[in-house]
């Protein structure tokens, strides 16, 4: 159980890191100062982490419920 949760957190962190890098690269081309793209990219990374974690927990709960009921 804890191994699965650790794996989910690892992939959520990886997805949020990729979201940060992609978003920062795109916004850095449109802004002169570096603070605004960094803040916007961090917001995208936090949002990505939350969405992936929530989806993983919901899917894990539904799969657990489906397999336990059989």
mmCIF file as Biopython writes it, N, C-alpha, C and O atoms, coordinates in Angstrom:
data_model
#
loop_
_atom_site.group_PDB
_atom_site.id
_atom_site.type_symbol
_atom_site.label_atom_id
_atom_site.label_alt_id
_atom_site.label_comp_id
_atom_site.label_asym_id
_atom_site.label_entity_id
_atom_site.label_seq_id
_atom_site.pdbx_PDB_ins_code
_atom_site.Cartn_x
_atom_site.Cartn_y
_atom_site.Cartn_z
_atom_site.occupancy
_atom_site.B_iso_or_equiv
_atom_site.auth_seq_id
_atom_site.auth_asym_id
_atom_site.pdbx_PDB_model_num
ATOM 1   N N  . UNK A ? 1  ? 0.818   -1.194  0.000   1.0 0.0 1  A 1 
ATOM 2   C CA . UNK A ? 1  ? 0.000   0.000   0.000   1.0 0.0 1  A 1 
ATOM 3   C C  . UNK A ? 1  ? 0.865   1.262   0.000   1.0 0.0 1  A 1 
ATOM 4   O O  . UNK A ? 1  ? 0.648   2.180   -0.792  1.0 0.0 1  A 1 
ATOM 5   N N  . UNK A ? 2  ? 1.859   1.290   0.915   1.0 0.0 2  A 1 
ATOM 6   C CA . UNK A ? 2  ? 2.733   2.455   0.992   1.0 0.0 2  A 1 
ATOM 7   C C  . UNK A ? 2  ? 3.629   2.567   -0.232  1.0 0.0 2  A 1 
ATOM 8   O O  . UNK A ? 2  ? 3.984   3.670   -0.647  1.0 0.0 2  A 1 
ATOM 9   N N  . UNK A ? 3  ? 3.994   1.430   -0.809  1.0 0.0 3  A 1 
ATOM 10  C CA . UNK A ? 3  ? 4.825   1.449   -2.013  1.0 0.0 3  A 1 
ATOM 11  C C  . UNK A ? 3  ? 4.055   2.051   -3.184  1.0 0.0 3  A 1 
ATOM 12  O O  . UNK A ? 3  ? 4.613   2.802   -3.984  1.0 0.0 3  A 1 
ATOM 13  N N  . UNK A ? 4  ? 2.791   1.719   -3.277  1.0 0.0 4  A 1 
ATOM 14  C CA . UNK A ? 4  ? 1.967   2.279   -4.354  1.0 0.0 4  A 1 
ATOM 15  C C  . UNK A ? 4  ? 1.807   3.783   -4.161  1.0 0.0 4  A 1 
ATOM 16  O O  . UNK A ? 4  ? 1.898   4.549   -5.121  1.0 0.0 4  A 1 
ATOM 17  N N  . UNK A ? 5  ? 1.569   4.204   -2.929  1.0 0.0 5  A 1 
ATOM 18  C CA . UNK A ? 5  ? 1.437   5.636   -2.655  1.0 0.0 5  A 1 
ATOM 19  C C  . UNK A ? 5  ? 2.744   6.369   -2.962  1.0 0.0 5  A 1 
ATOM 20  O O  . UNK A ? 5  ? 2.718   7.474   -3.504  1.0 0.0 5  A 1 
ATOM 21  N N  . UNK A ? 6  ? 3.880   5.767   -2.621  1.0 0.0 6  A 1 
ATOM 22  C CA . UNK A ? 6  ? 5.175   6.377   -2.919  1.0 0.0 6  A 1 
ATOM 23  C C  . UNK A ? 6  ? 5.383   6.479   -4.427  1.0 0.0 6  A 1 
ATOM 24  O O  . UNK A ? 6  ? 5.921   7.473   -4.915  1.0 0.0 6  A 1 
ATOM 25  N N  . UNK A ? 7  ? 4.963   5.465   -5.158  1.0 0.0 7  A 1 
ATOM 26  C CA . UNK A ? 7  ? 5.074   5.490   -6.614  1.0 0.0 7  A 1 
ATOM 27  C C  . UNK A ? 7  ? 4.188   6.578   -7.208  1.0 0.0 7  A 1 
ATOM 28  O O  . UNK A ? 7  ? 4.593   7.273   -8.140  1.0 0.0 7  A 1 
ATOM 29  N N  . UNK A ? 8  ? 2.984   6.726   -6.670  1.0 0.0 8  A 1 
ATOM 30  C CA . UNK A ? 8  ? 2.065   7.771   -7.141  1.0 0.0 8  A 1 
ATOM 31  C C  . UNK A ? 8  ? 2.664   9.149   -6.884  1.0 0.0 8  A 1 
ATOM 32  O O  . UNK A ? 8  ? 2.630   10.013  -7.759  1.0 0.0 8  A 1 
ATOM 33  N N  . UNK A ? 9  ? 3.208   9.356   -5.696  1.0 0.0 9  A 1 
ATOM 34  C CA . UNK A ? 9  ? 3.802   10.652  -5.364  1.0 0.0 9  A 1 
ATOM 35  C C  . UNK A ? 9  ? 5.000   10.931  -6.266  1.0 0.0 9  A 1 
ATOM 36  O O  . UNK A ? 9  ? 5.192   12.062  -6.710  1.0 0.0 9  A 1 
ATOM 37  N N  . UNK A ? 10 ? 5.807   9.903   -6.538  1.0 0.0 10 A 1 
ATOM 38  C CA . UNK A ? 10 ? 6.958   10.084  -7.427  1.0 0.0 10 A 1 
ATOM 39  C C  . UNK A ? 10 ? 6.513   10.541  -8.813  1.0 0.0 10 A 1 
ATOM 40  O O  . UNK A ? 10 ? 7.070   11.492  -9.361  1.0 0.0 10 A 1 
ATOM 41  N N  . UNK A ? 11 ? 5.517   9.873   -9.378  1.0 0.0 11 A 1 
ATOM 42  C CA . UNK A ? 11 ? 5.070   10.246  -10.718 1.0 0.0 11 A 1 
ATOM 43  C C  . UNK A ? 11 ? 4.342   11.590  -10.723 1.0 0.0 11 A 1 
ATOM 44  O O  . UNK A ? 11 ? 4.389   12.312  -11.720 1.0 0.0 11 A 1 
ATOM 45  N N  . UNK A ? 12 ? 3.672   11.933  -9.626  1.0 0.0 12 A 1 
ATOM 46  C CA . UNK A ? 12 ? 3.055   13.253  -9.527  1.0 0.0 12 A 1 
ATOM 47  C C  . UNK A ? 12 ? 4.122   14.340  -9.484  1.0 0.0 12 A 1 
ATOM 48  O O  . UNK A ? 12 ? 3.978   15.382  -10.124 1.0 0.0 12 A 1 
ATOM 49  N N  . UNK A ? 13 ? 5.189   14.099  -8.733  1.0 0.0 13 A 1 
ATOM 50  C CA . UNK A ? 13 ? 6.293   15.064  -8.696  1.0 0.0 13 A 1 
ATOM 51  C C  . UNK A ? 13 ? 6.958   15.192  -10.061 1.0 0.0 13 A 1 
ATOM 52  O O  . UNK A ? 13 ? 7.300   16.294  -10.490 1.0 0.0 13 A 1 
ATOM 53  N N  . UNK A ? 14 ? 7.137   14.073  -10.735 1.0 0.0 14 A 1 
ATOM 54  C CA . UNK A ? 14 ? 7.739   14.094  -12.068 1.0 0.0 14 A 1 
ATOM 55  C C  . UNK A ? 14 ? 6.858   14.866  -13.052 1.0 0.0 14 A 1 
ATOM 56  O O  . UNK A ? 14 ? 7.360   15.658  -13.849 1.0 0.0 14 A 1 
ATOM 57  N N  . UNK A ? 15 ? 5.550   14.634  -12.994 1.0 0.0 15 A 1 
ATOM 58  C CA . UNK A ? 15 ? 4.623   15.345  -13.883 1.0 0.0 15 A 1 
ATOM 59  C C  . UNK A ? 15 ? 4.612   16.844  -13.583 1.0 0.0 15 A 1 
ATOM 60  O O  . UNK A ? 15 ? 4.560   17.664  -14.500 1.0 0.0 15 A 1 
ATOM 61  N N  . UNK A ? 16 ? 4.662   17.195  -12.310 1.0 0.0 16 A 1 
ATOM 62  C CA . UNK A ? 16 ? 4.661   18.619  -11.976 1.0 0.0 16 A 1 
ATOM 63  C C  . UNK A ? 16 ? 5.984   19.280  -12.366 1.0 0.0 16 A 1 
ATOM 64  O O  . UNK A ? 16 ? 5.994   20.446  -12.761 1.0 0.0 16 A 1 
ATOM 65  N N  . UNK A ? 17 ? 7.091   18.560  -12.264 1.0 0.0 17 A 1 
ATOM 66  C CA . UNK A ? 17 ? 8.376   19.101  -12.724 1.0 0.0 17 A 1 
ATOM 67  C C  . UNK A ? 17 ? 8.345   19.351  -14.227 1.0 0.0 17 A 1 
ATOM 68  O O  . UNK A ? 17 ? 8.805   20.394  -14.691 1.0 0.0 17 A 1 
ATOM 69  N N  . UNK A ? 18 ? 7.809   18.405  -14.988 1.0 0.0 18 A 1 
ATOM 70  C CA . UNK A ? 18 ? 7.705   18.587  -16.436 1.0 0.0 18 A 1 
ATOM 71  C C  . UNK A ? 18 ? 6.771   19.751  -16.774 1.0 0.0 18 A 1 
ATOM 72  O O  . UNK A ? 18 ? 7.050   20.526  -17.689 1.0 0.0 18 A 1 
ATOM 73  N N  . UNK A ? 19 ? 5.674   19.873  -16.043 1.0 0.0 19 A 1 
ATOM 74  C CA . UNK A ? 19 ? 4.757   20.999  -16.275 1.0 0.0 19 A 1 
ATOM 75  C C  . UNK A ? 19 ? 5.451   22.318  -15.988 1.0 0.0 19 A 1 
ATOM 76  O O  . UNK A ? 19 ? 5.269   23.287  -16.725 1.0 0.0 19 A 1 
ATOM 77  N N  . UNK A ? 20 ? 6.256   22.368  -14.912 1.0 0.0 20 A 1 
ATOM 78  C CA . UNK A ? 20 ? 6.988   23.586  -14.589 1.0 0.0 20 A 1 
ATOM 79  C C  . UNK A ? 20 ? 7.964   23.943  -15.703 1.0 0.0 20 A 1 
ATOM 80  O O  . UNK A ? 20 ? 8.011   25.092  -16.142 1.0 0.0 20 A 1 
ATOM 81  N N  . UNK A ? 21 ? 8.739   22.973  -16.159 1.0 0.0 21 A 1 
ATOM 82  C CA . UNK A ? 21 ? 9.747   23.253  -17.180 1.0 0.0 21 A 1 
ATOM 83  C C  . UNK A ? 21 ? 9.126   23.690  -18.502 1.0 0.0 21 A 1 
ATOM 84  O O  . UNK A ? 21 ? 9.611   24.626  -19.138 1.0 0.0 21 A 1 
ATOM 85  N N  . UNK A ? 22 ? 8.071   23.027  -18.912 1.0 0.0 22 A 1 
ATOM 86  C CA . UNK A ? 22 ? 7.413   23.374  -20.177 1.0 0.0 22 A 1 
ATOM 87  C C  . UNK A ? 22 ? 6.764   24.753  -20.082 1.0 0.0 22 A 1 
ATOM 88  O O  . UNK A ? 22 ? 6.912   25.575  -20.986 1.0 0.0 22 A 1 
ATOM 89  N N  . UNK A ? 23 ? 6.050   25.003  -18.995 1.0 0.0 23 A 1 
ATOM 90  C CA . UNK A ? 23 ? 5.369   26.282  -18.833 1.0 0.0 23 A 1 
ATOM 91  C C  . UNK A ? 23 ? 6.363   27.424  -18.697 1.0 0.0 23 A 1 
ATOM 92  O O  . UNK A ? 23 ? 6.173   28.491  -19.280 1.0 0.0 23 A 1 
ATOM 93  N N  . UNK A ? 24 ? 7.419   27.204  -17.932 1.0 0.0 24 A 1 
ATOM 94  C CA . UNK A ? 24 ? 8.417   28.262  -17.765 1.0 0.0 24 A 1 
ATOM 95  C C  . UNK A ? 24 ? 9.098   28.585  -19.095 1.0 0.0 24 A 1 
ATOM 96  O O  . UNK A ? 24 ? 9.339   29.752  -19.408 1.0 0.0 24 A 1 
ATOM 97  N N  . UNK A ? 25 ? 9.402   27.561  -19.867 1.0 0.0 25 A 1 
ATOM 98  C CA . UNK A ? 25 ? 10.046  27.780  -21.167 1.0 0.0 25 A 1 
ATOM 99  C C  . UNK A ? 25 ? 9.140   28.590  -22.093 1.0 0.0 25 A 1 
ATOM 100 O O  . UNK A ? 25 ? 9.614   29.467  -22.816 1.0 0.0 25 A 1 
ATOM 101 N N  . UNK A ? 26 ? 7.861   28.303  -22.072 1.0 0.0 26 A 1 
ATOM 102 C CA . UNK A ? 26 ? 6.939   29.040  -22.933 1.0 0.0 26 A 1 
ATOM 103 C C  . UNK A ? 26 ? 6.747   30.482  -22.462 1.0 0.0 26 A 1 
ATOM 104 O O  . UNK A ? 26 ? 6.793   31.408  -23.271 1.0 0.0 26 A 1 
ATOM 105 N N  . UNK A ? 27 ? 6.533   30.675  -21.164 1.0 0.0 27 A 1 
ATOM 106 C CA . UNK A ? 27 ? 6.286   32.021  -20.651 1.0 0.0 27 A 1 
ATOM 107 C C  . UNK A ? 27 ? 7.545   32.884  -20.652 1.0 0.0 27 A 1 
ATOM 108 O O  . UNK A ? 27 ? 7.445   34.106  -20.751 1.0 0.0 27 A 1 
ATOM 109 N N  . UNK A ? 28 ? 8.710   32.286  -20.546 1.0 0.0 28 A 1 
ATOM 110 C CA . UNK A ? 28 ? 9.960   33.058  -20.543 1.0 0.0 28 A 1 
ATOM 111 C C  . UNK A ? 28 ? 10.180  33.757  -21.884 1.0 0.0 28 A 1 
ATOM 112 O O  . UNK A ? 28 ? 10.873  34.772  -21.948 1.0 0.0 28 A 1 
ATOM 113 N N  . UNK A ? 29 ? 9.599   33.225  -22.942 1.0 0.0 29 A 1 
ATOM 114 C CA . UNK A ? 29 ? 9.737   33.847  -24.257 1.0 0.0 29 A 1 
ATOM 115 C C  . UNK A ? 29 ? 8.862   35.098  -24.391 1.0 0.0 29 A 1 
ATOM 116 O O  . UNK A ? 29 ? 9.105   35.933  -25.263 1.0 0.0 29 A 1 
ATOM 117 N N  . UNK A ? 30 ? 7.855   35.226  -23.538 1.0 0.0 30 A 1 
ATOM 118 C CA . UNK A ? 30 ? 6.900   36.322  -23.668 1.0 0.0 30 A 1 
ATOM 119 C C  . UNK A ? 30 ? 7.083   37.434  -22.646 1.0 0.0 30 A 1 
ATOM 120 O O  . UNK A ? 30 ? 6.493   38.504  -22.794 1.0 0.0 30 A 1 
ATOM 121 N N  . UNK A ? 31 ? 7.879   37.208  -21.621 1.0 0.0 31 A 1 
ATOM 122 C CA . UNK A ? 31 ? 8.091   38.207  -20.566 1.0 0.0 31 A 1 
ATOM 123 C C  . UNK A ? 31 ? 9.564   38.574  -20.479 1.0 0.0 31 A 1 
ATOM 124 O O  . UNK A ? 31 ? 10.438  37.720  -20.623 1.0 0.0 31 A 1 
ATOM 125 N N  . UNK A ? 32 ? 9.828   39.847  -20.244 1.0 0.0 32 A 1 
ATOM 126 C CA . UNK A ? 32 ? 11.206  40.311  -20.120 1.0 0.0 32 A 1 
ATOM 127 C C  . UNK A ? 32 ? 11.779  39.920  -18.763 1.0 0.0 32 A 1 
ATOM 128 O O  . UNK A ? 32 ? 12.882  39.379  -18.680 1.0 0.0 32 A 1 
ATOM 129 N N  . UNK A ? 33 ? 11.021  40.198  -17.693 1.0 0.0 33 A 1 
ATOM 130 C CA . UNK A ? 33 ? 11.501  39.844  -16.346 1.0 0.0 33 A 1 
ATOM 131 C C  . UNK A ? 33 ? 11.297  38.347  -16.114 1.0 0.0 33 A 1 
ATOM 132 O O  . UNK A ? 33 ? 10.459  37.720  -16.762 1.0 0.0 33 A 1 
ATOM 133 N N  . UNK A ? 34 ? 12.058  37.788  -15.200 1.0 0.0 34 A 1 
ATOM 134 C CA . UNK A ? 34 ? 12.009  36.347  -14.957 1.0 0.0 34 A 1 
ATOM 135 C C  . UNK A ? 34 ? 11.059  35.960  -13.826 1.0 0.0 34 A 1 
ATOM 136 O O  . UNK A ? 34 ? 10.720  34.785  -13.682 1.0 0.0 34 A 1 
ATOM 137 N N  . UNK A ? 35 ? 10.628  36.930  -13.026 1.0 0.0 35 A 1 
ATOM 138 C CA . UNK A ? 35 ? 9.785   36.614  -11.867 1.0 0.0 35 A 1 
ATOM 139 C C  . UNK A ? 35 ? 8.388   36.153  -12.282 1.0 0.0 35 A 1 
ATOM 140 O O  . UNK A ? 35 ? 7.869   35.191  -11.715 1.0 0.0 35 A 1 
ATOM 141 N N  . UNK A ? 36 ? 7.776   36.812  -13.252 1.0 0.0 36 A 1 
ATOM 142 C CA . UNK A ? 36 ? 6.417   36.473  -13.661 1.0 0.0 36 A 1 
ATOM 143 C C  . UNK A ? 36 ? 6.317   35.075  -14.265 1.0 0.0 36 A 1 
ATOM 144 O O  . UNK A ? 36 ? 5.429   34.318  -13.873 1.0 0.0 36 A 1 
ATOM 145 N N  . UNK A ? 37 ? 7.186   34.700  -15.198 1.0 0.0 37 A 1 
ATOM 146 C CA . UNK A ? 37 ? 7.090   33.334  -15.732 1.0 0.0 37 A 1 
ATOM 147 C C  . UNK A ? 37 ? 7.355   32.264  -14.675 1.0 0.0 37 A 1 
ATOM 148 O O  . UNK A ? 37 ? 6.753   31.191  -14.706 1.0 0.0 37 A 1 
ATOM 149 N N  . UNK A ? 38 ? 8.259   32.561  -13.741 1.0 0.0 38 A 1 
ATOM 150 C CA . UNK A ? 38 ? 8.565   31.595  -12.685 1.0 0.0 38 A 1 
ATOM 151 C C  . UNK A ? 38 ? 7.339   31.365  -11.794 1.0 0.0 38 A 1 
ATOM 152 O O  . UNK A ? 38 ? 7.037   30.228  -11.431 1.0 0.0 38 A 1 
ATOM 153 N N  . UNK A ? 39 ? 6.643   32.437  -11.446 1.0 0.0 39 A 1 
ATOM 154 C CA . UNK A ? 39 ? 5.461   32.328  -10.598 1.0 0.0 39 A 1 
ATOM 155 C C  . UNK A ? 39 ? 4.346   31.578  -11.327 1.0 0.0 39 A 1 
ATOM 156 O O  . UNK A ? 39 ? 3.691   30.717  -10.738 1.0 0.0 39 A 1 
ATOM 157 N N  . UNK A ? 40 ? 4.130   31.893  -12.586 1.0 0.0 40 A 1 
ATOM 158 C CA . UNK A ? 40 ? 3.081   31.228  -13.358 1.0 0.0 40 A 1 
ATOM 159 C C  . UNK A ? 40 ? 3.398   29.752  -13.576 1.0 0.0 40 A 1 
ATOM 160 O O  . UNK A ? 40 ? 2.504   28.907  -13.541 1.0 0.0 40 A 1 
ATOM 161 N N  . UNK A ? 41 ? 4.665   29.448  -13.797 1.0 0.0 41 A 1 
ATOM 162 C CA . UNK A ? 41 ? 5.066   28.056  -13.982 1.0 0.0 41 A 1 
ATOM 163 C C  . UNK A ? 41 ? 4.923   27.275  -12.681 1.0 0.0 41 A 1 
ATOM 164 O O  . UNK A ? 41 ? 4.555   26.100  -12.703 1.0 0.0 41 A 1 
ATOM 165 N N  . UNK A ? 42 ? 5.208   27.910  -11.555 1.0 0.0 42 A 1 
ATOM 166 C CA . UNK A ? 42 ? 5.032   27.248  -10.265 1.0 0.0 42 A 1 
ATOM 167 C C  . UNK A ? 42 ? 3.558   26.971  -9.990  1.0 0.0 42 A 1 
ATOM 168 O O  . UNK A ? 42 ? 3.215   25.918  -9.452  1.0 0.0 42 A 1 
ATOM 169 N N  . UNK A ? 43 ? 2.693   27.899  -10.352 1.0 0.0 43 A 1 
ATOM 170 C CA . UNK A ? 43 ? 1.254   27.671  -10.205 1.0 0.0 43 A 1 
ATOM 171 C C  . UNK A ? 43 ? 0.796   26.492  -11.059 1.0 0.0 43 A 1 
ATOM 172 O O  . UNK A ? 43 ? -0.009  25.675  -10.611 1.0 0.0 43 A 1 
ATOM 173 N N  . UNK A ? 44 ? 1.306   26.402  -12.283 1.0 0.0 44 A 1 
ATOM 174 C CA . UNK A ? 44 ? 0.958   25.279  -13.157 1.0 0.0 44 A 1 
ATOM 175 C C  . UNK A ? 44 ? 1.466   23.962  -12.585 1.0 0.0 44 A 1 
ATOM 176 O O  . UNK A ? 44 ? 0.782   22.942  -12.677 1.0 0.0 44 A 1 
ATOM 177 N N  . UNK A ? 45 ? 2.649   23.973  -12.000 1.0 0.0 45 A 1 
ATOM 178 C CA . UNK A ? 45 ? 3.215   22.760  -11.420 1.0 0.0 45 A 1 
ATOM 179 C C  . UNK A ? 45 ? 2.416   22.295  -10.206 1.0 0.0 45 A 1 
ATOM 180 O O  . UNK A ? 45 ? 2.174   21.099  -10.043 1.0 0.0 45 A 1 
ATOM 181 N N  . UNK A ? 46 ? 2.006   23.231  -9.357  1.0 0.0 46 A 1 
ATOM 182 C CA . UNK A ? 46 ? 1.205   22.866  -8.180  1.0 0.0 46 A 1 
ATOM 183 C C  . UNK A ? 46 ? -0.155  22.331  -8.614  1.0 0.0 46 A 1 
ATOM 184 O O  . UNK A ? 46 ? -0.644  21.348  -8.057  1.0 0.0 46 A 1 
ATOM 185 N N  . UNK A ? 47 ? -0.756  22.967  -9.595  1.0 0.0 47 A 1 
ATOM 186 C CA . UNK A ? 47 ? -2.041  22.506  -10.111 1.0 0.0 47 A 1 
ATOM 187 C C  . UNK A ? 47 ? -1.915  21.102  -10.695 1.0 0.0 47 A 1 
ATOM 188 O O  . UNK A ? 47 ? -2.766  20.247  -10.452 1.0 0.0 47 A 1 
ATOM 189 N N  . UNK A ? 48 ? -0.852  20.864  -11.467 1.0 0.0 48 A 1 
ATOM 190 C CA . UNK A ? 48 ? -0.626  19.550  -12.058 1.0 0.0 48 A 1 
ATOM 191 C C  . UNK A ? 48 ? -0.444  18.489  -10.980 1.0 0.0 48 A 1 
ATOM 192 O O  . UNK A ? 48 ? -0.998  17.395  -11.081 1.0 0.0 48 A 1 
ATOM 193 N N  . UNK A ? 49 ? 0.337   18.812  -9.943  1.0 0.0 49 A 1 
ATOM 194 C CA . UNK A ? 49 ? 0.544   17.865  -8.857  1.0 0.0 49 A 1 
ATOM 195 C C  . UNK A ? 49 ? -0.777  17.511  -8.186  1.0 0.0 49 A 1 
ATOM 196 O O  . UNK A ? 49 ? -1.051  16.338  -7.933  1.0 0.0 49 A 1 
ATOM 197 N N  . UNK A ? 50 ? -1.591  18.513  -7.899  1.0 0.0 50 A 1 
ATOM 198 C CA . UNK A ? 50 ? -2.870  18.268  -7.225  1.0 0.0 50 A 1 
ATOM 199 C C  . UNK A ? 50 ? -3.816  17.442  -8.084  1.0 0.0 50 A 1 
ATOM 200 O O  . UNK A ? 50 ? -4.473  16.529  -7.583  1.0 0.0 50 A 1 
ATOM 201 N N  . UNK A ? 51 ? -3.889  17.752  -9.361  1.0 0.0 51 A 1 
ATOM 202 C CA . UNK A ? 51 ? -4.790  17.019  -10.257 1.0 0.0 51 A 1 
ATOM 203 C C  . UNK A ? 51 ? -4.344  15.570  -10.380 1.0 0.0 51 A 1 
ATOM 204 O O  . UNK A ? 51 ? -5.169  14.663  -10.269 1.0 0.0 51 A 1 
ATOM 205 N N  . UNK A ? 52 ? -3.054  15.335  -10.606 1.0 0.0 52 A 1 
ATOM 206 C CA . UNK A ? 52 ? -2.574  13.968  -10.751 1.0 0.0 52 A 1 
ATOM 207 C C  . UNK A ? 52 ? -2.742  13.181  -9.457  1.0 0.0 52 A 1 
ATOM 208 O O  . UNK A ? 52 ? -3.113  12.008  -9.492  1.0 0.0 52 A 1 
ATOM 209 N N  . UNK A ? 53 ? -2.477  13.809  -8.321  1.0 0.0 53 A 1 
ATOM 210 C CA . UNK A ? 53 ? -2.641  13.120  -7.041  1.0 0.0 53 A 1 
ATOM 211 C C  . UNK A ? 53 ? -4.104  12.786  -6.794  1.0 0.0 53 A 1 
ATOM 212 O O  . UNK A ? 53 ? -4.423  11.675  -6.370  1.0 0.0 53 A 1 
ATOM 213 N N  . UNK A ? 54 ? -4.989  13.729  -7.053  1.0 0.0 54 A 1 
ATOM 214 C CA . UNK A ? 54 ? -6.414  13.484  -6.864  1.0 0.0 54 A 1 
ATOM 215 C C  . UNK A ? 54 ? -6.917  12.375  -7.782  1.0 0.0 54 A 1 
ATOM 216 O O  . UNK A ? 54 ? -7.640  11.483  -7.338  1.0 0.0 54 A 1 
ATOM 217 N N  . UNK A ? 55 ? -6.540  12.423  -9.053  1.0 0.0 55 A 1 
ATOM 218 C CA . UNK A ? 55 ? -6.963  11.378  -9.989  1.0 0.0 55 A 1 
ATOM 219 C C  . UNK A ? 55 ? -6.418  10.012  -9.585  1.0 0.0 55 A 1 
ATOM 220 O O  . UNK A ? 55 ? -7.125  9.009   -9.683  1.0 0.0 55 A 1 
ATOM 221 N N  . UNK A ? 56 ? -5.179  9.969   -9.138  1.0 0.0 56 A 1 
ATOM 222 C CA . UNK A ? 56 ? -4.586  8.698   -8.715  1.0 0.0 56 A 1 
ATOM 223 C C  . UNK A ? 56 ? -5.301  8.134   -7.495  1.0 0.0 56 A 1 
ATOM 224 O O  . UNK A ? 56 ? -5.547  6.930   -7.422  1.0 0.0 56 A 1 
ATOM 225 N N  . UNK A ? 57 ? -5.633  8.990   -6.544  1.0 0.0 57 A 1 
ATOM 226 C CA . UNK A ? 57 ? -6.336  8.525   -5.358  1.0 0.0 57 A 1 
ATOM 227 C C  . UNK A ? 57 ? -7.743  8.038   -5.696  1.0 0.0 57 A 1 
ATOM 228 O O  . UNK A ? 57 ? -8.189  7.024   -5.158  1.0 0.0 57 A 1 
ATOM 229 N N  . UNK A ? 58 ? -8.439  8.741   -6.572  1.0 0.0 58 A 1 
ATOM 230 C CA . UNK A ? 58 ? -9.791  8.331   -6.965  1.0 0.0 58 A 1 
ATOM 231 C C  . UNK A ? 58 ? -9.749  7.005   -7.708  1.0 0.0 58 A 1 
ATOM 232 O O  . UNK A ? 58 ? -10.545 6.109   -7.427  1.0 0.0 58 A 1 
ATOM 233 N N  . UNK A ? 59 ? -8.826  6.873   -8.655  1.0 0.0 59 A 1 
ATOM 234 C CA . UNK A ? 59 ? -8.723  5.617   -9.407  1.0 0.0 59 A 1 
ATOM 235 C C  . UNK A ? 59 ? -8.309  4.472   -8.479  1.0 0.0 59 A 1 
ATOM 236 O O  . UNK A ? 59 ? -8.837  3.366   -8.588  1.0 0.0 59 A 1 
ATOM 237 N N  . UNK A ? 60 ? -7.380  4.729   -7.582  1.0 0.0 60 A 1 
ATOM 238 C CA . UNK A ? 60 ? -6.980  3.702   -6.628  1.0 0.0 60 A 1 
ATOM 239 C C  . UNK A ? 60 ? -8.121  3.277   -5.730  1.0 0.0 60 A 1 
ATOM 240 O O  . UNK A ? 60 ? -8.284  2.088   -5.453  1.0 0.0 60 A 1 
ATOM 241 N N  . UNK A ? 61 ? -8.911  4.228   -5.273  1.0 0.0 61 A 1 
ATOM 242 C CA . UNK A ? 61 ? -10.067 3.911   -4.438  1.0 0.0 61 A 1 
ATOM 243 C C  . UNK A ? 61 ? -11.083 3.089   -5.217  1.0 0.0 61 A 1 
ATOM 244 O O  . UNK A ? 61 ? -11.609 2.105   -4.697  1.0 0.0 61 A 1 
ATOM 245 N N  . UNK A ? 62 ? -11.369 3.479   -6.460  1.0 0.0 62 A 1 
ATOM 246 C CA . UNK A ? 62 ? -12.352 2.752   -7.268  1.0 0.0 62 A 1 
ATOM 247 C C  . UNK A ? 62 ? -11.867 1.348   -7.605  1.0 0.0 62 A 1 
ATOM 248 O O  . UNK A ? 62 ? -12.649 0.398   -7.559  1.0 0.0 62 A 1 
ATOM 249 N N  . UNK A ? 63 ? -10.587 1.204   -7.942  1.0 0.0 63 A 1 
ATOM 250 C CA . UNK A ? 63 ? -10.060 -0.131  -8.233  1.0 0.0 63 A 1 
ATOM 251 C C  . UNK A ? 63 ? -10.062 -1.008  -6.986  1.0 0.0 63 A 1 
ATOM 252 O O  . UNK A ? 63 ? -10.382 -2.194  -7.059  1.0 0.0 63 A 1 
ATOM 253 N N  . UNK A ? 64 ? -9.711  -0.438  -5.864  1.0 0.0 64 A 1 
ATOM 254 C CA . UNK A ? 64 ? -9.721  -1.188  -4.612  1.0 0.0 64 A 1 
ATOM 255 C C  . UNK A ? 64 ? -11.136 -1.646  -4.275  1.0 0.0 64 A 1 
ATOM 256 O O  . UNK A ? 64 ? -11.353 -2.786  -3.863  1.0 0.0 64 A 1 
ATOM 257 N N  . UNK A ? 65 ? -12.078 -0.755  -4.454  1.0 0.0 65 A 1 
ATOM 258 C CA . UNK A ? 65 ? -13.472 -1.089  -4.170  1.0 0.0 65 A 1 
ATOM 259 C C  . UNK A ? 65 ? -13.976 -2.167  -5.130  1.0 0.0 65 A 1 
ATOM 260 O O  . UNK A ? 65 ? -14.731 -3.048  -4.717  1.0 0.0 65 A 1 
ATOM 261 N N  . UNK A ? 66 ? -13.576 -2.114  -6.394  1.0 0.0 66 A 1 
ATOM 262 C CA . UNK A ? 66 ? -14.000 -3.104  -7.374  1.0 0.0 66 A 1 
ATOM 263 C C  . UNK A ? 66 ? -13.395 -4.472  -7.089  1.0 0.0 66 A 1 
ATOM 264 O O  . UNK A ? 66 ? -14.078 -5.487  -7.223  1.0 0.0 66 A 1 
ATOM 265 N N  . UNK A ? 67 ? -12.129 -4.516  -6.699  1.0 0.0 67 A 1 
ATOM 266 C CA . UNK A ? 67 ? -11.478 -5.799  -6.465  1.0 0.0 67 A 1 
ATOM 267 C C  . UNK A ? 67 ? -11.877 -6.404  -5.125  1.0 0.0 67 A 1 
ATOM 268 O O  . UNK A ? 67 ? -11.920 -7.628  -4.995  1.0 0.0 67 A 1 
ATOM 269 N N  . UNK A ? 68 ? -12.168 -5.582  -4.135  1.0 0.0 68 A 1 
ATOM 270 C CA . UNK A ? 68 ? -12.568 -6.096  -2.826  1.0 0.0 68 A 1 
ATOM 271 C C  . UNK A ? 68 ? -13.975 -6.671  -2.890  1.0 0.0 68 A 1 
ATOM 272 O O  . UNK A ? 68 ? -14.278 -7.638  -2.191  1.0 0.0 68 A 1 
ATOM 273 N N  . UNK A ? 69 ? -14.839 -6.091  -3.718  1.0 0.0 69 A 1 
ATOM 274 C CA . UNK A ? 69 ? -16.216 -6.554  -3.798  1.0 0.0 69 A 1 
ATOM 275 C C  . UNK A ? 69 ? -16.336 -7.888  -4.526  1.0 0.0 69 A 1 
ATOM 276 O O  . UNK A ? 69 ? -17.379 -8.535  -4.427  1.0 0.0 69 A 1 
ATOM 277 N N  . UNK A ? 70 ? -15.311 -8.322  -5.253  1.0 0.0 70 A 1 
ATOM 278 C CA . UNK A ? 70 ? -15.388 -9.586  -5.998  1.0 0.0 70 A 1 
ATOM 279 C C  . UNK A ? 70 ? -15.081 -10.764 -5.127  1.0 0.0 70 A 1 
ATOM 280 O O  . UNK A ? 70 ? -15.101 -11.901 -5.598  1.0 0.0 70 A 1 
#
